[in-house]
Amino acid sequence: MAEITLADAQQLVDDWINRLGVRYFSELTNLAQLTEEVGELARILSRRFGDQSAKPGEKLGDAGDELADVLFVTICLANQMGINLTEAFERNLVKKTVRDHDRHRNNPKLYDDDRR
């Protein structure tokens, strides 16, 4: 499969919704769905990389699949609100570059390997 741009992804999600999903969930429902998917990702990461251990018999999901779920719902919200994610992402990157050009380089916490 060829690389998918953000614009491609927005169109693919819209096509999927219109073909198989009947309609978009409401924005508030999609926000709840997004929160749920982020929570599922958090469960995996907290057990795999954090201090919390898995419960006996608990199967950890696939972090890639959960990230894709987060992306899918994010794209749904963008489509519903008429947001071009390519343009929004480009603006956001410029904002971060201007605002944070020295912030992280000058953060001593990022150079402290003993924190883990």
N, C-alpha and C positions, 0 to 999 in steps of 0.2 A: 504494500500500500504506500502511496506517495505521502510525503510530509503534509500535514494538515495545518493550515494557517488558522489564526483565530477567526478570521472571516469565514473560512471553510467550516470550522467547527460550529459557528453560529448558524450557518445555513443547514448543516447536517442535523443539528438538534431541532431546528424549526421543521425541517422535513420529517424527522422522526415523530415529533409531537403531532403534526398534522396527519400523518399516515397511520400511526399506531397508538398515540397517546390521547386521542379524542380532542383534547384541548389542554392548554397550559393550566396548571393549578393556579390558584390565586397567588399573588405576590407574598401574602402573609403565610400561606401554606408552604410555598417554596422556601421562605425564610426558615420555617420550622424544619423542613426537609434538610436544608443546608446545615442547620445546627445539629441535626441528628447525624448526618454524614461526618461532620467534623468530630463529633463525639465518638463515632466508631473508629475514626482514624486515631484519635487521642487514646483510646483504649489500647490499640495495637502498639503505639509508640511508648506509652507509659509502661507497658509490660516488657517490651523488647529493649528499650533504651533507658527507661527510668528505674526508679527504686521499687516499683510495685511488681510483685510476681503474679503470674497467672493463677487463677483458681484451679483446683484439681479438676481435670477433664475439660478445662476451657480451651477451645481452639481459637488461636489468633487468626484473624482474617488476613487478607492480602492488602498491604498498605498501598500498593499501586492501584488496586481496584477501588479502594476508598478514596484516594486522591482523584481518580477519574469520576467517581460519584460527586465529589465536591465540585469539580470542574463542570460537570453536566448541569447541576442545579444552578451554579453561578451563571452559566450561559443562558439557562432558562430565564433567570431574573433579568439579565442584560437584554435579552430579546424582548421580554415583556415591557421593559421600560424604554425601548428604542435606543439602547446604548451600543455604540460601535466599540467593541472591546479592544480592537487594534488601536483606535485613536485614544481611548481611555488609558490603555496600558502605556502608550508612548508618552502621553502627558504626565502620567504618574512617574515614569522613569526620569523624565526631565525634572520634575518636582523633587524627587529624591536626590538626584545628582546635584542640584543647586543647593538644597537644604543640607545634605549630609556629606558634602565632598570631603570634609576633614573629620567629621564626627566619629566615624568608626576607626579611622586610622589613629586618632588620638585617644581611643578608649583603652586604658590599661587592662581592663577586664578581658579584652579579647586576646591579650597576650599572656594571660595567666593560665598555664596548663594544669596547675594544681587544684583548680576549682572542681574537677570531676572526681 
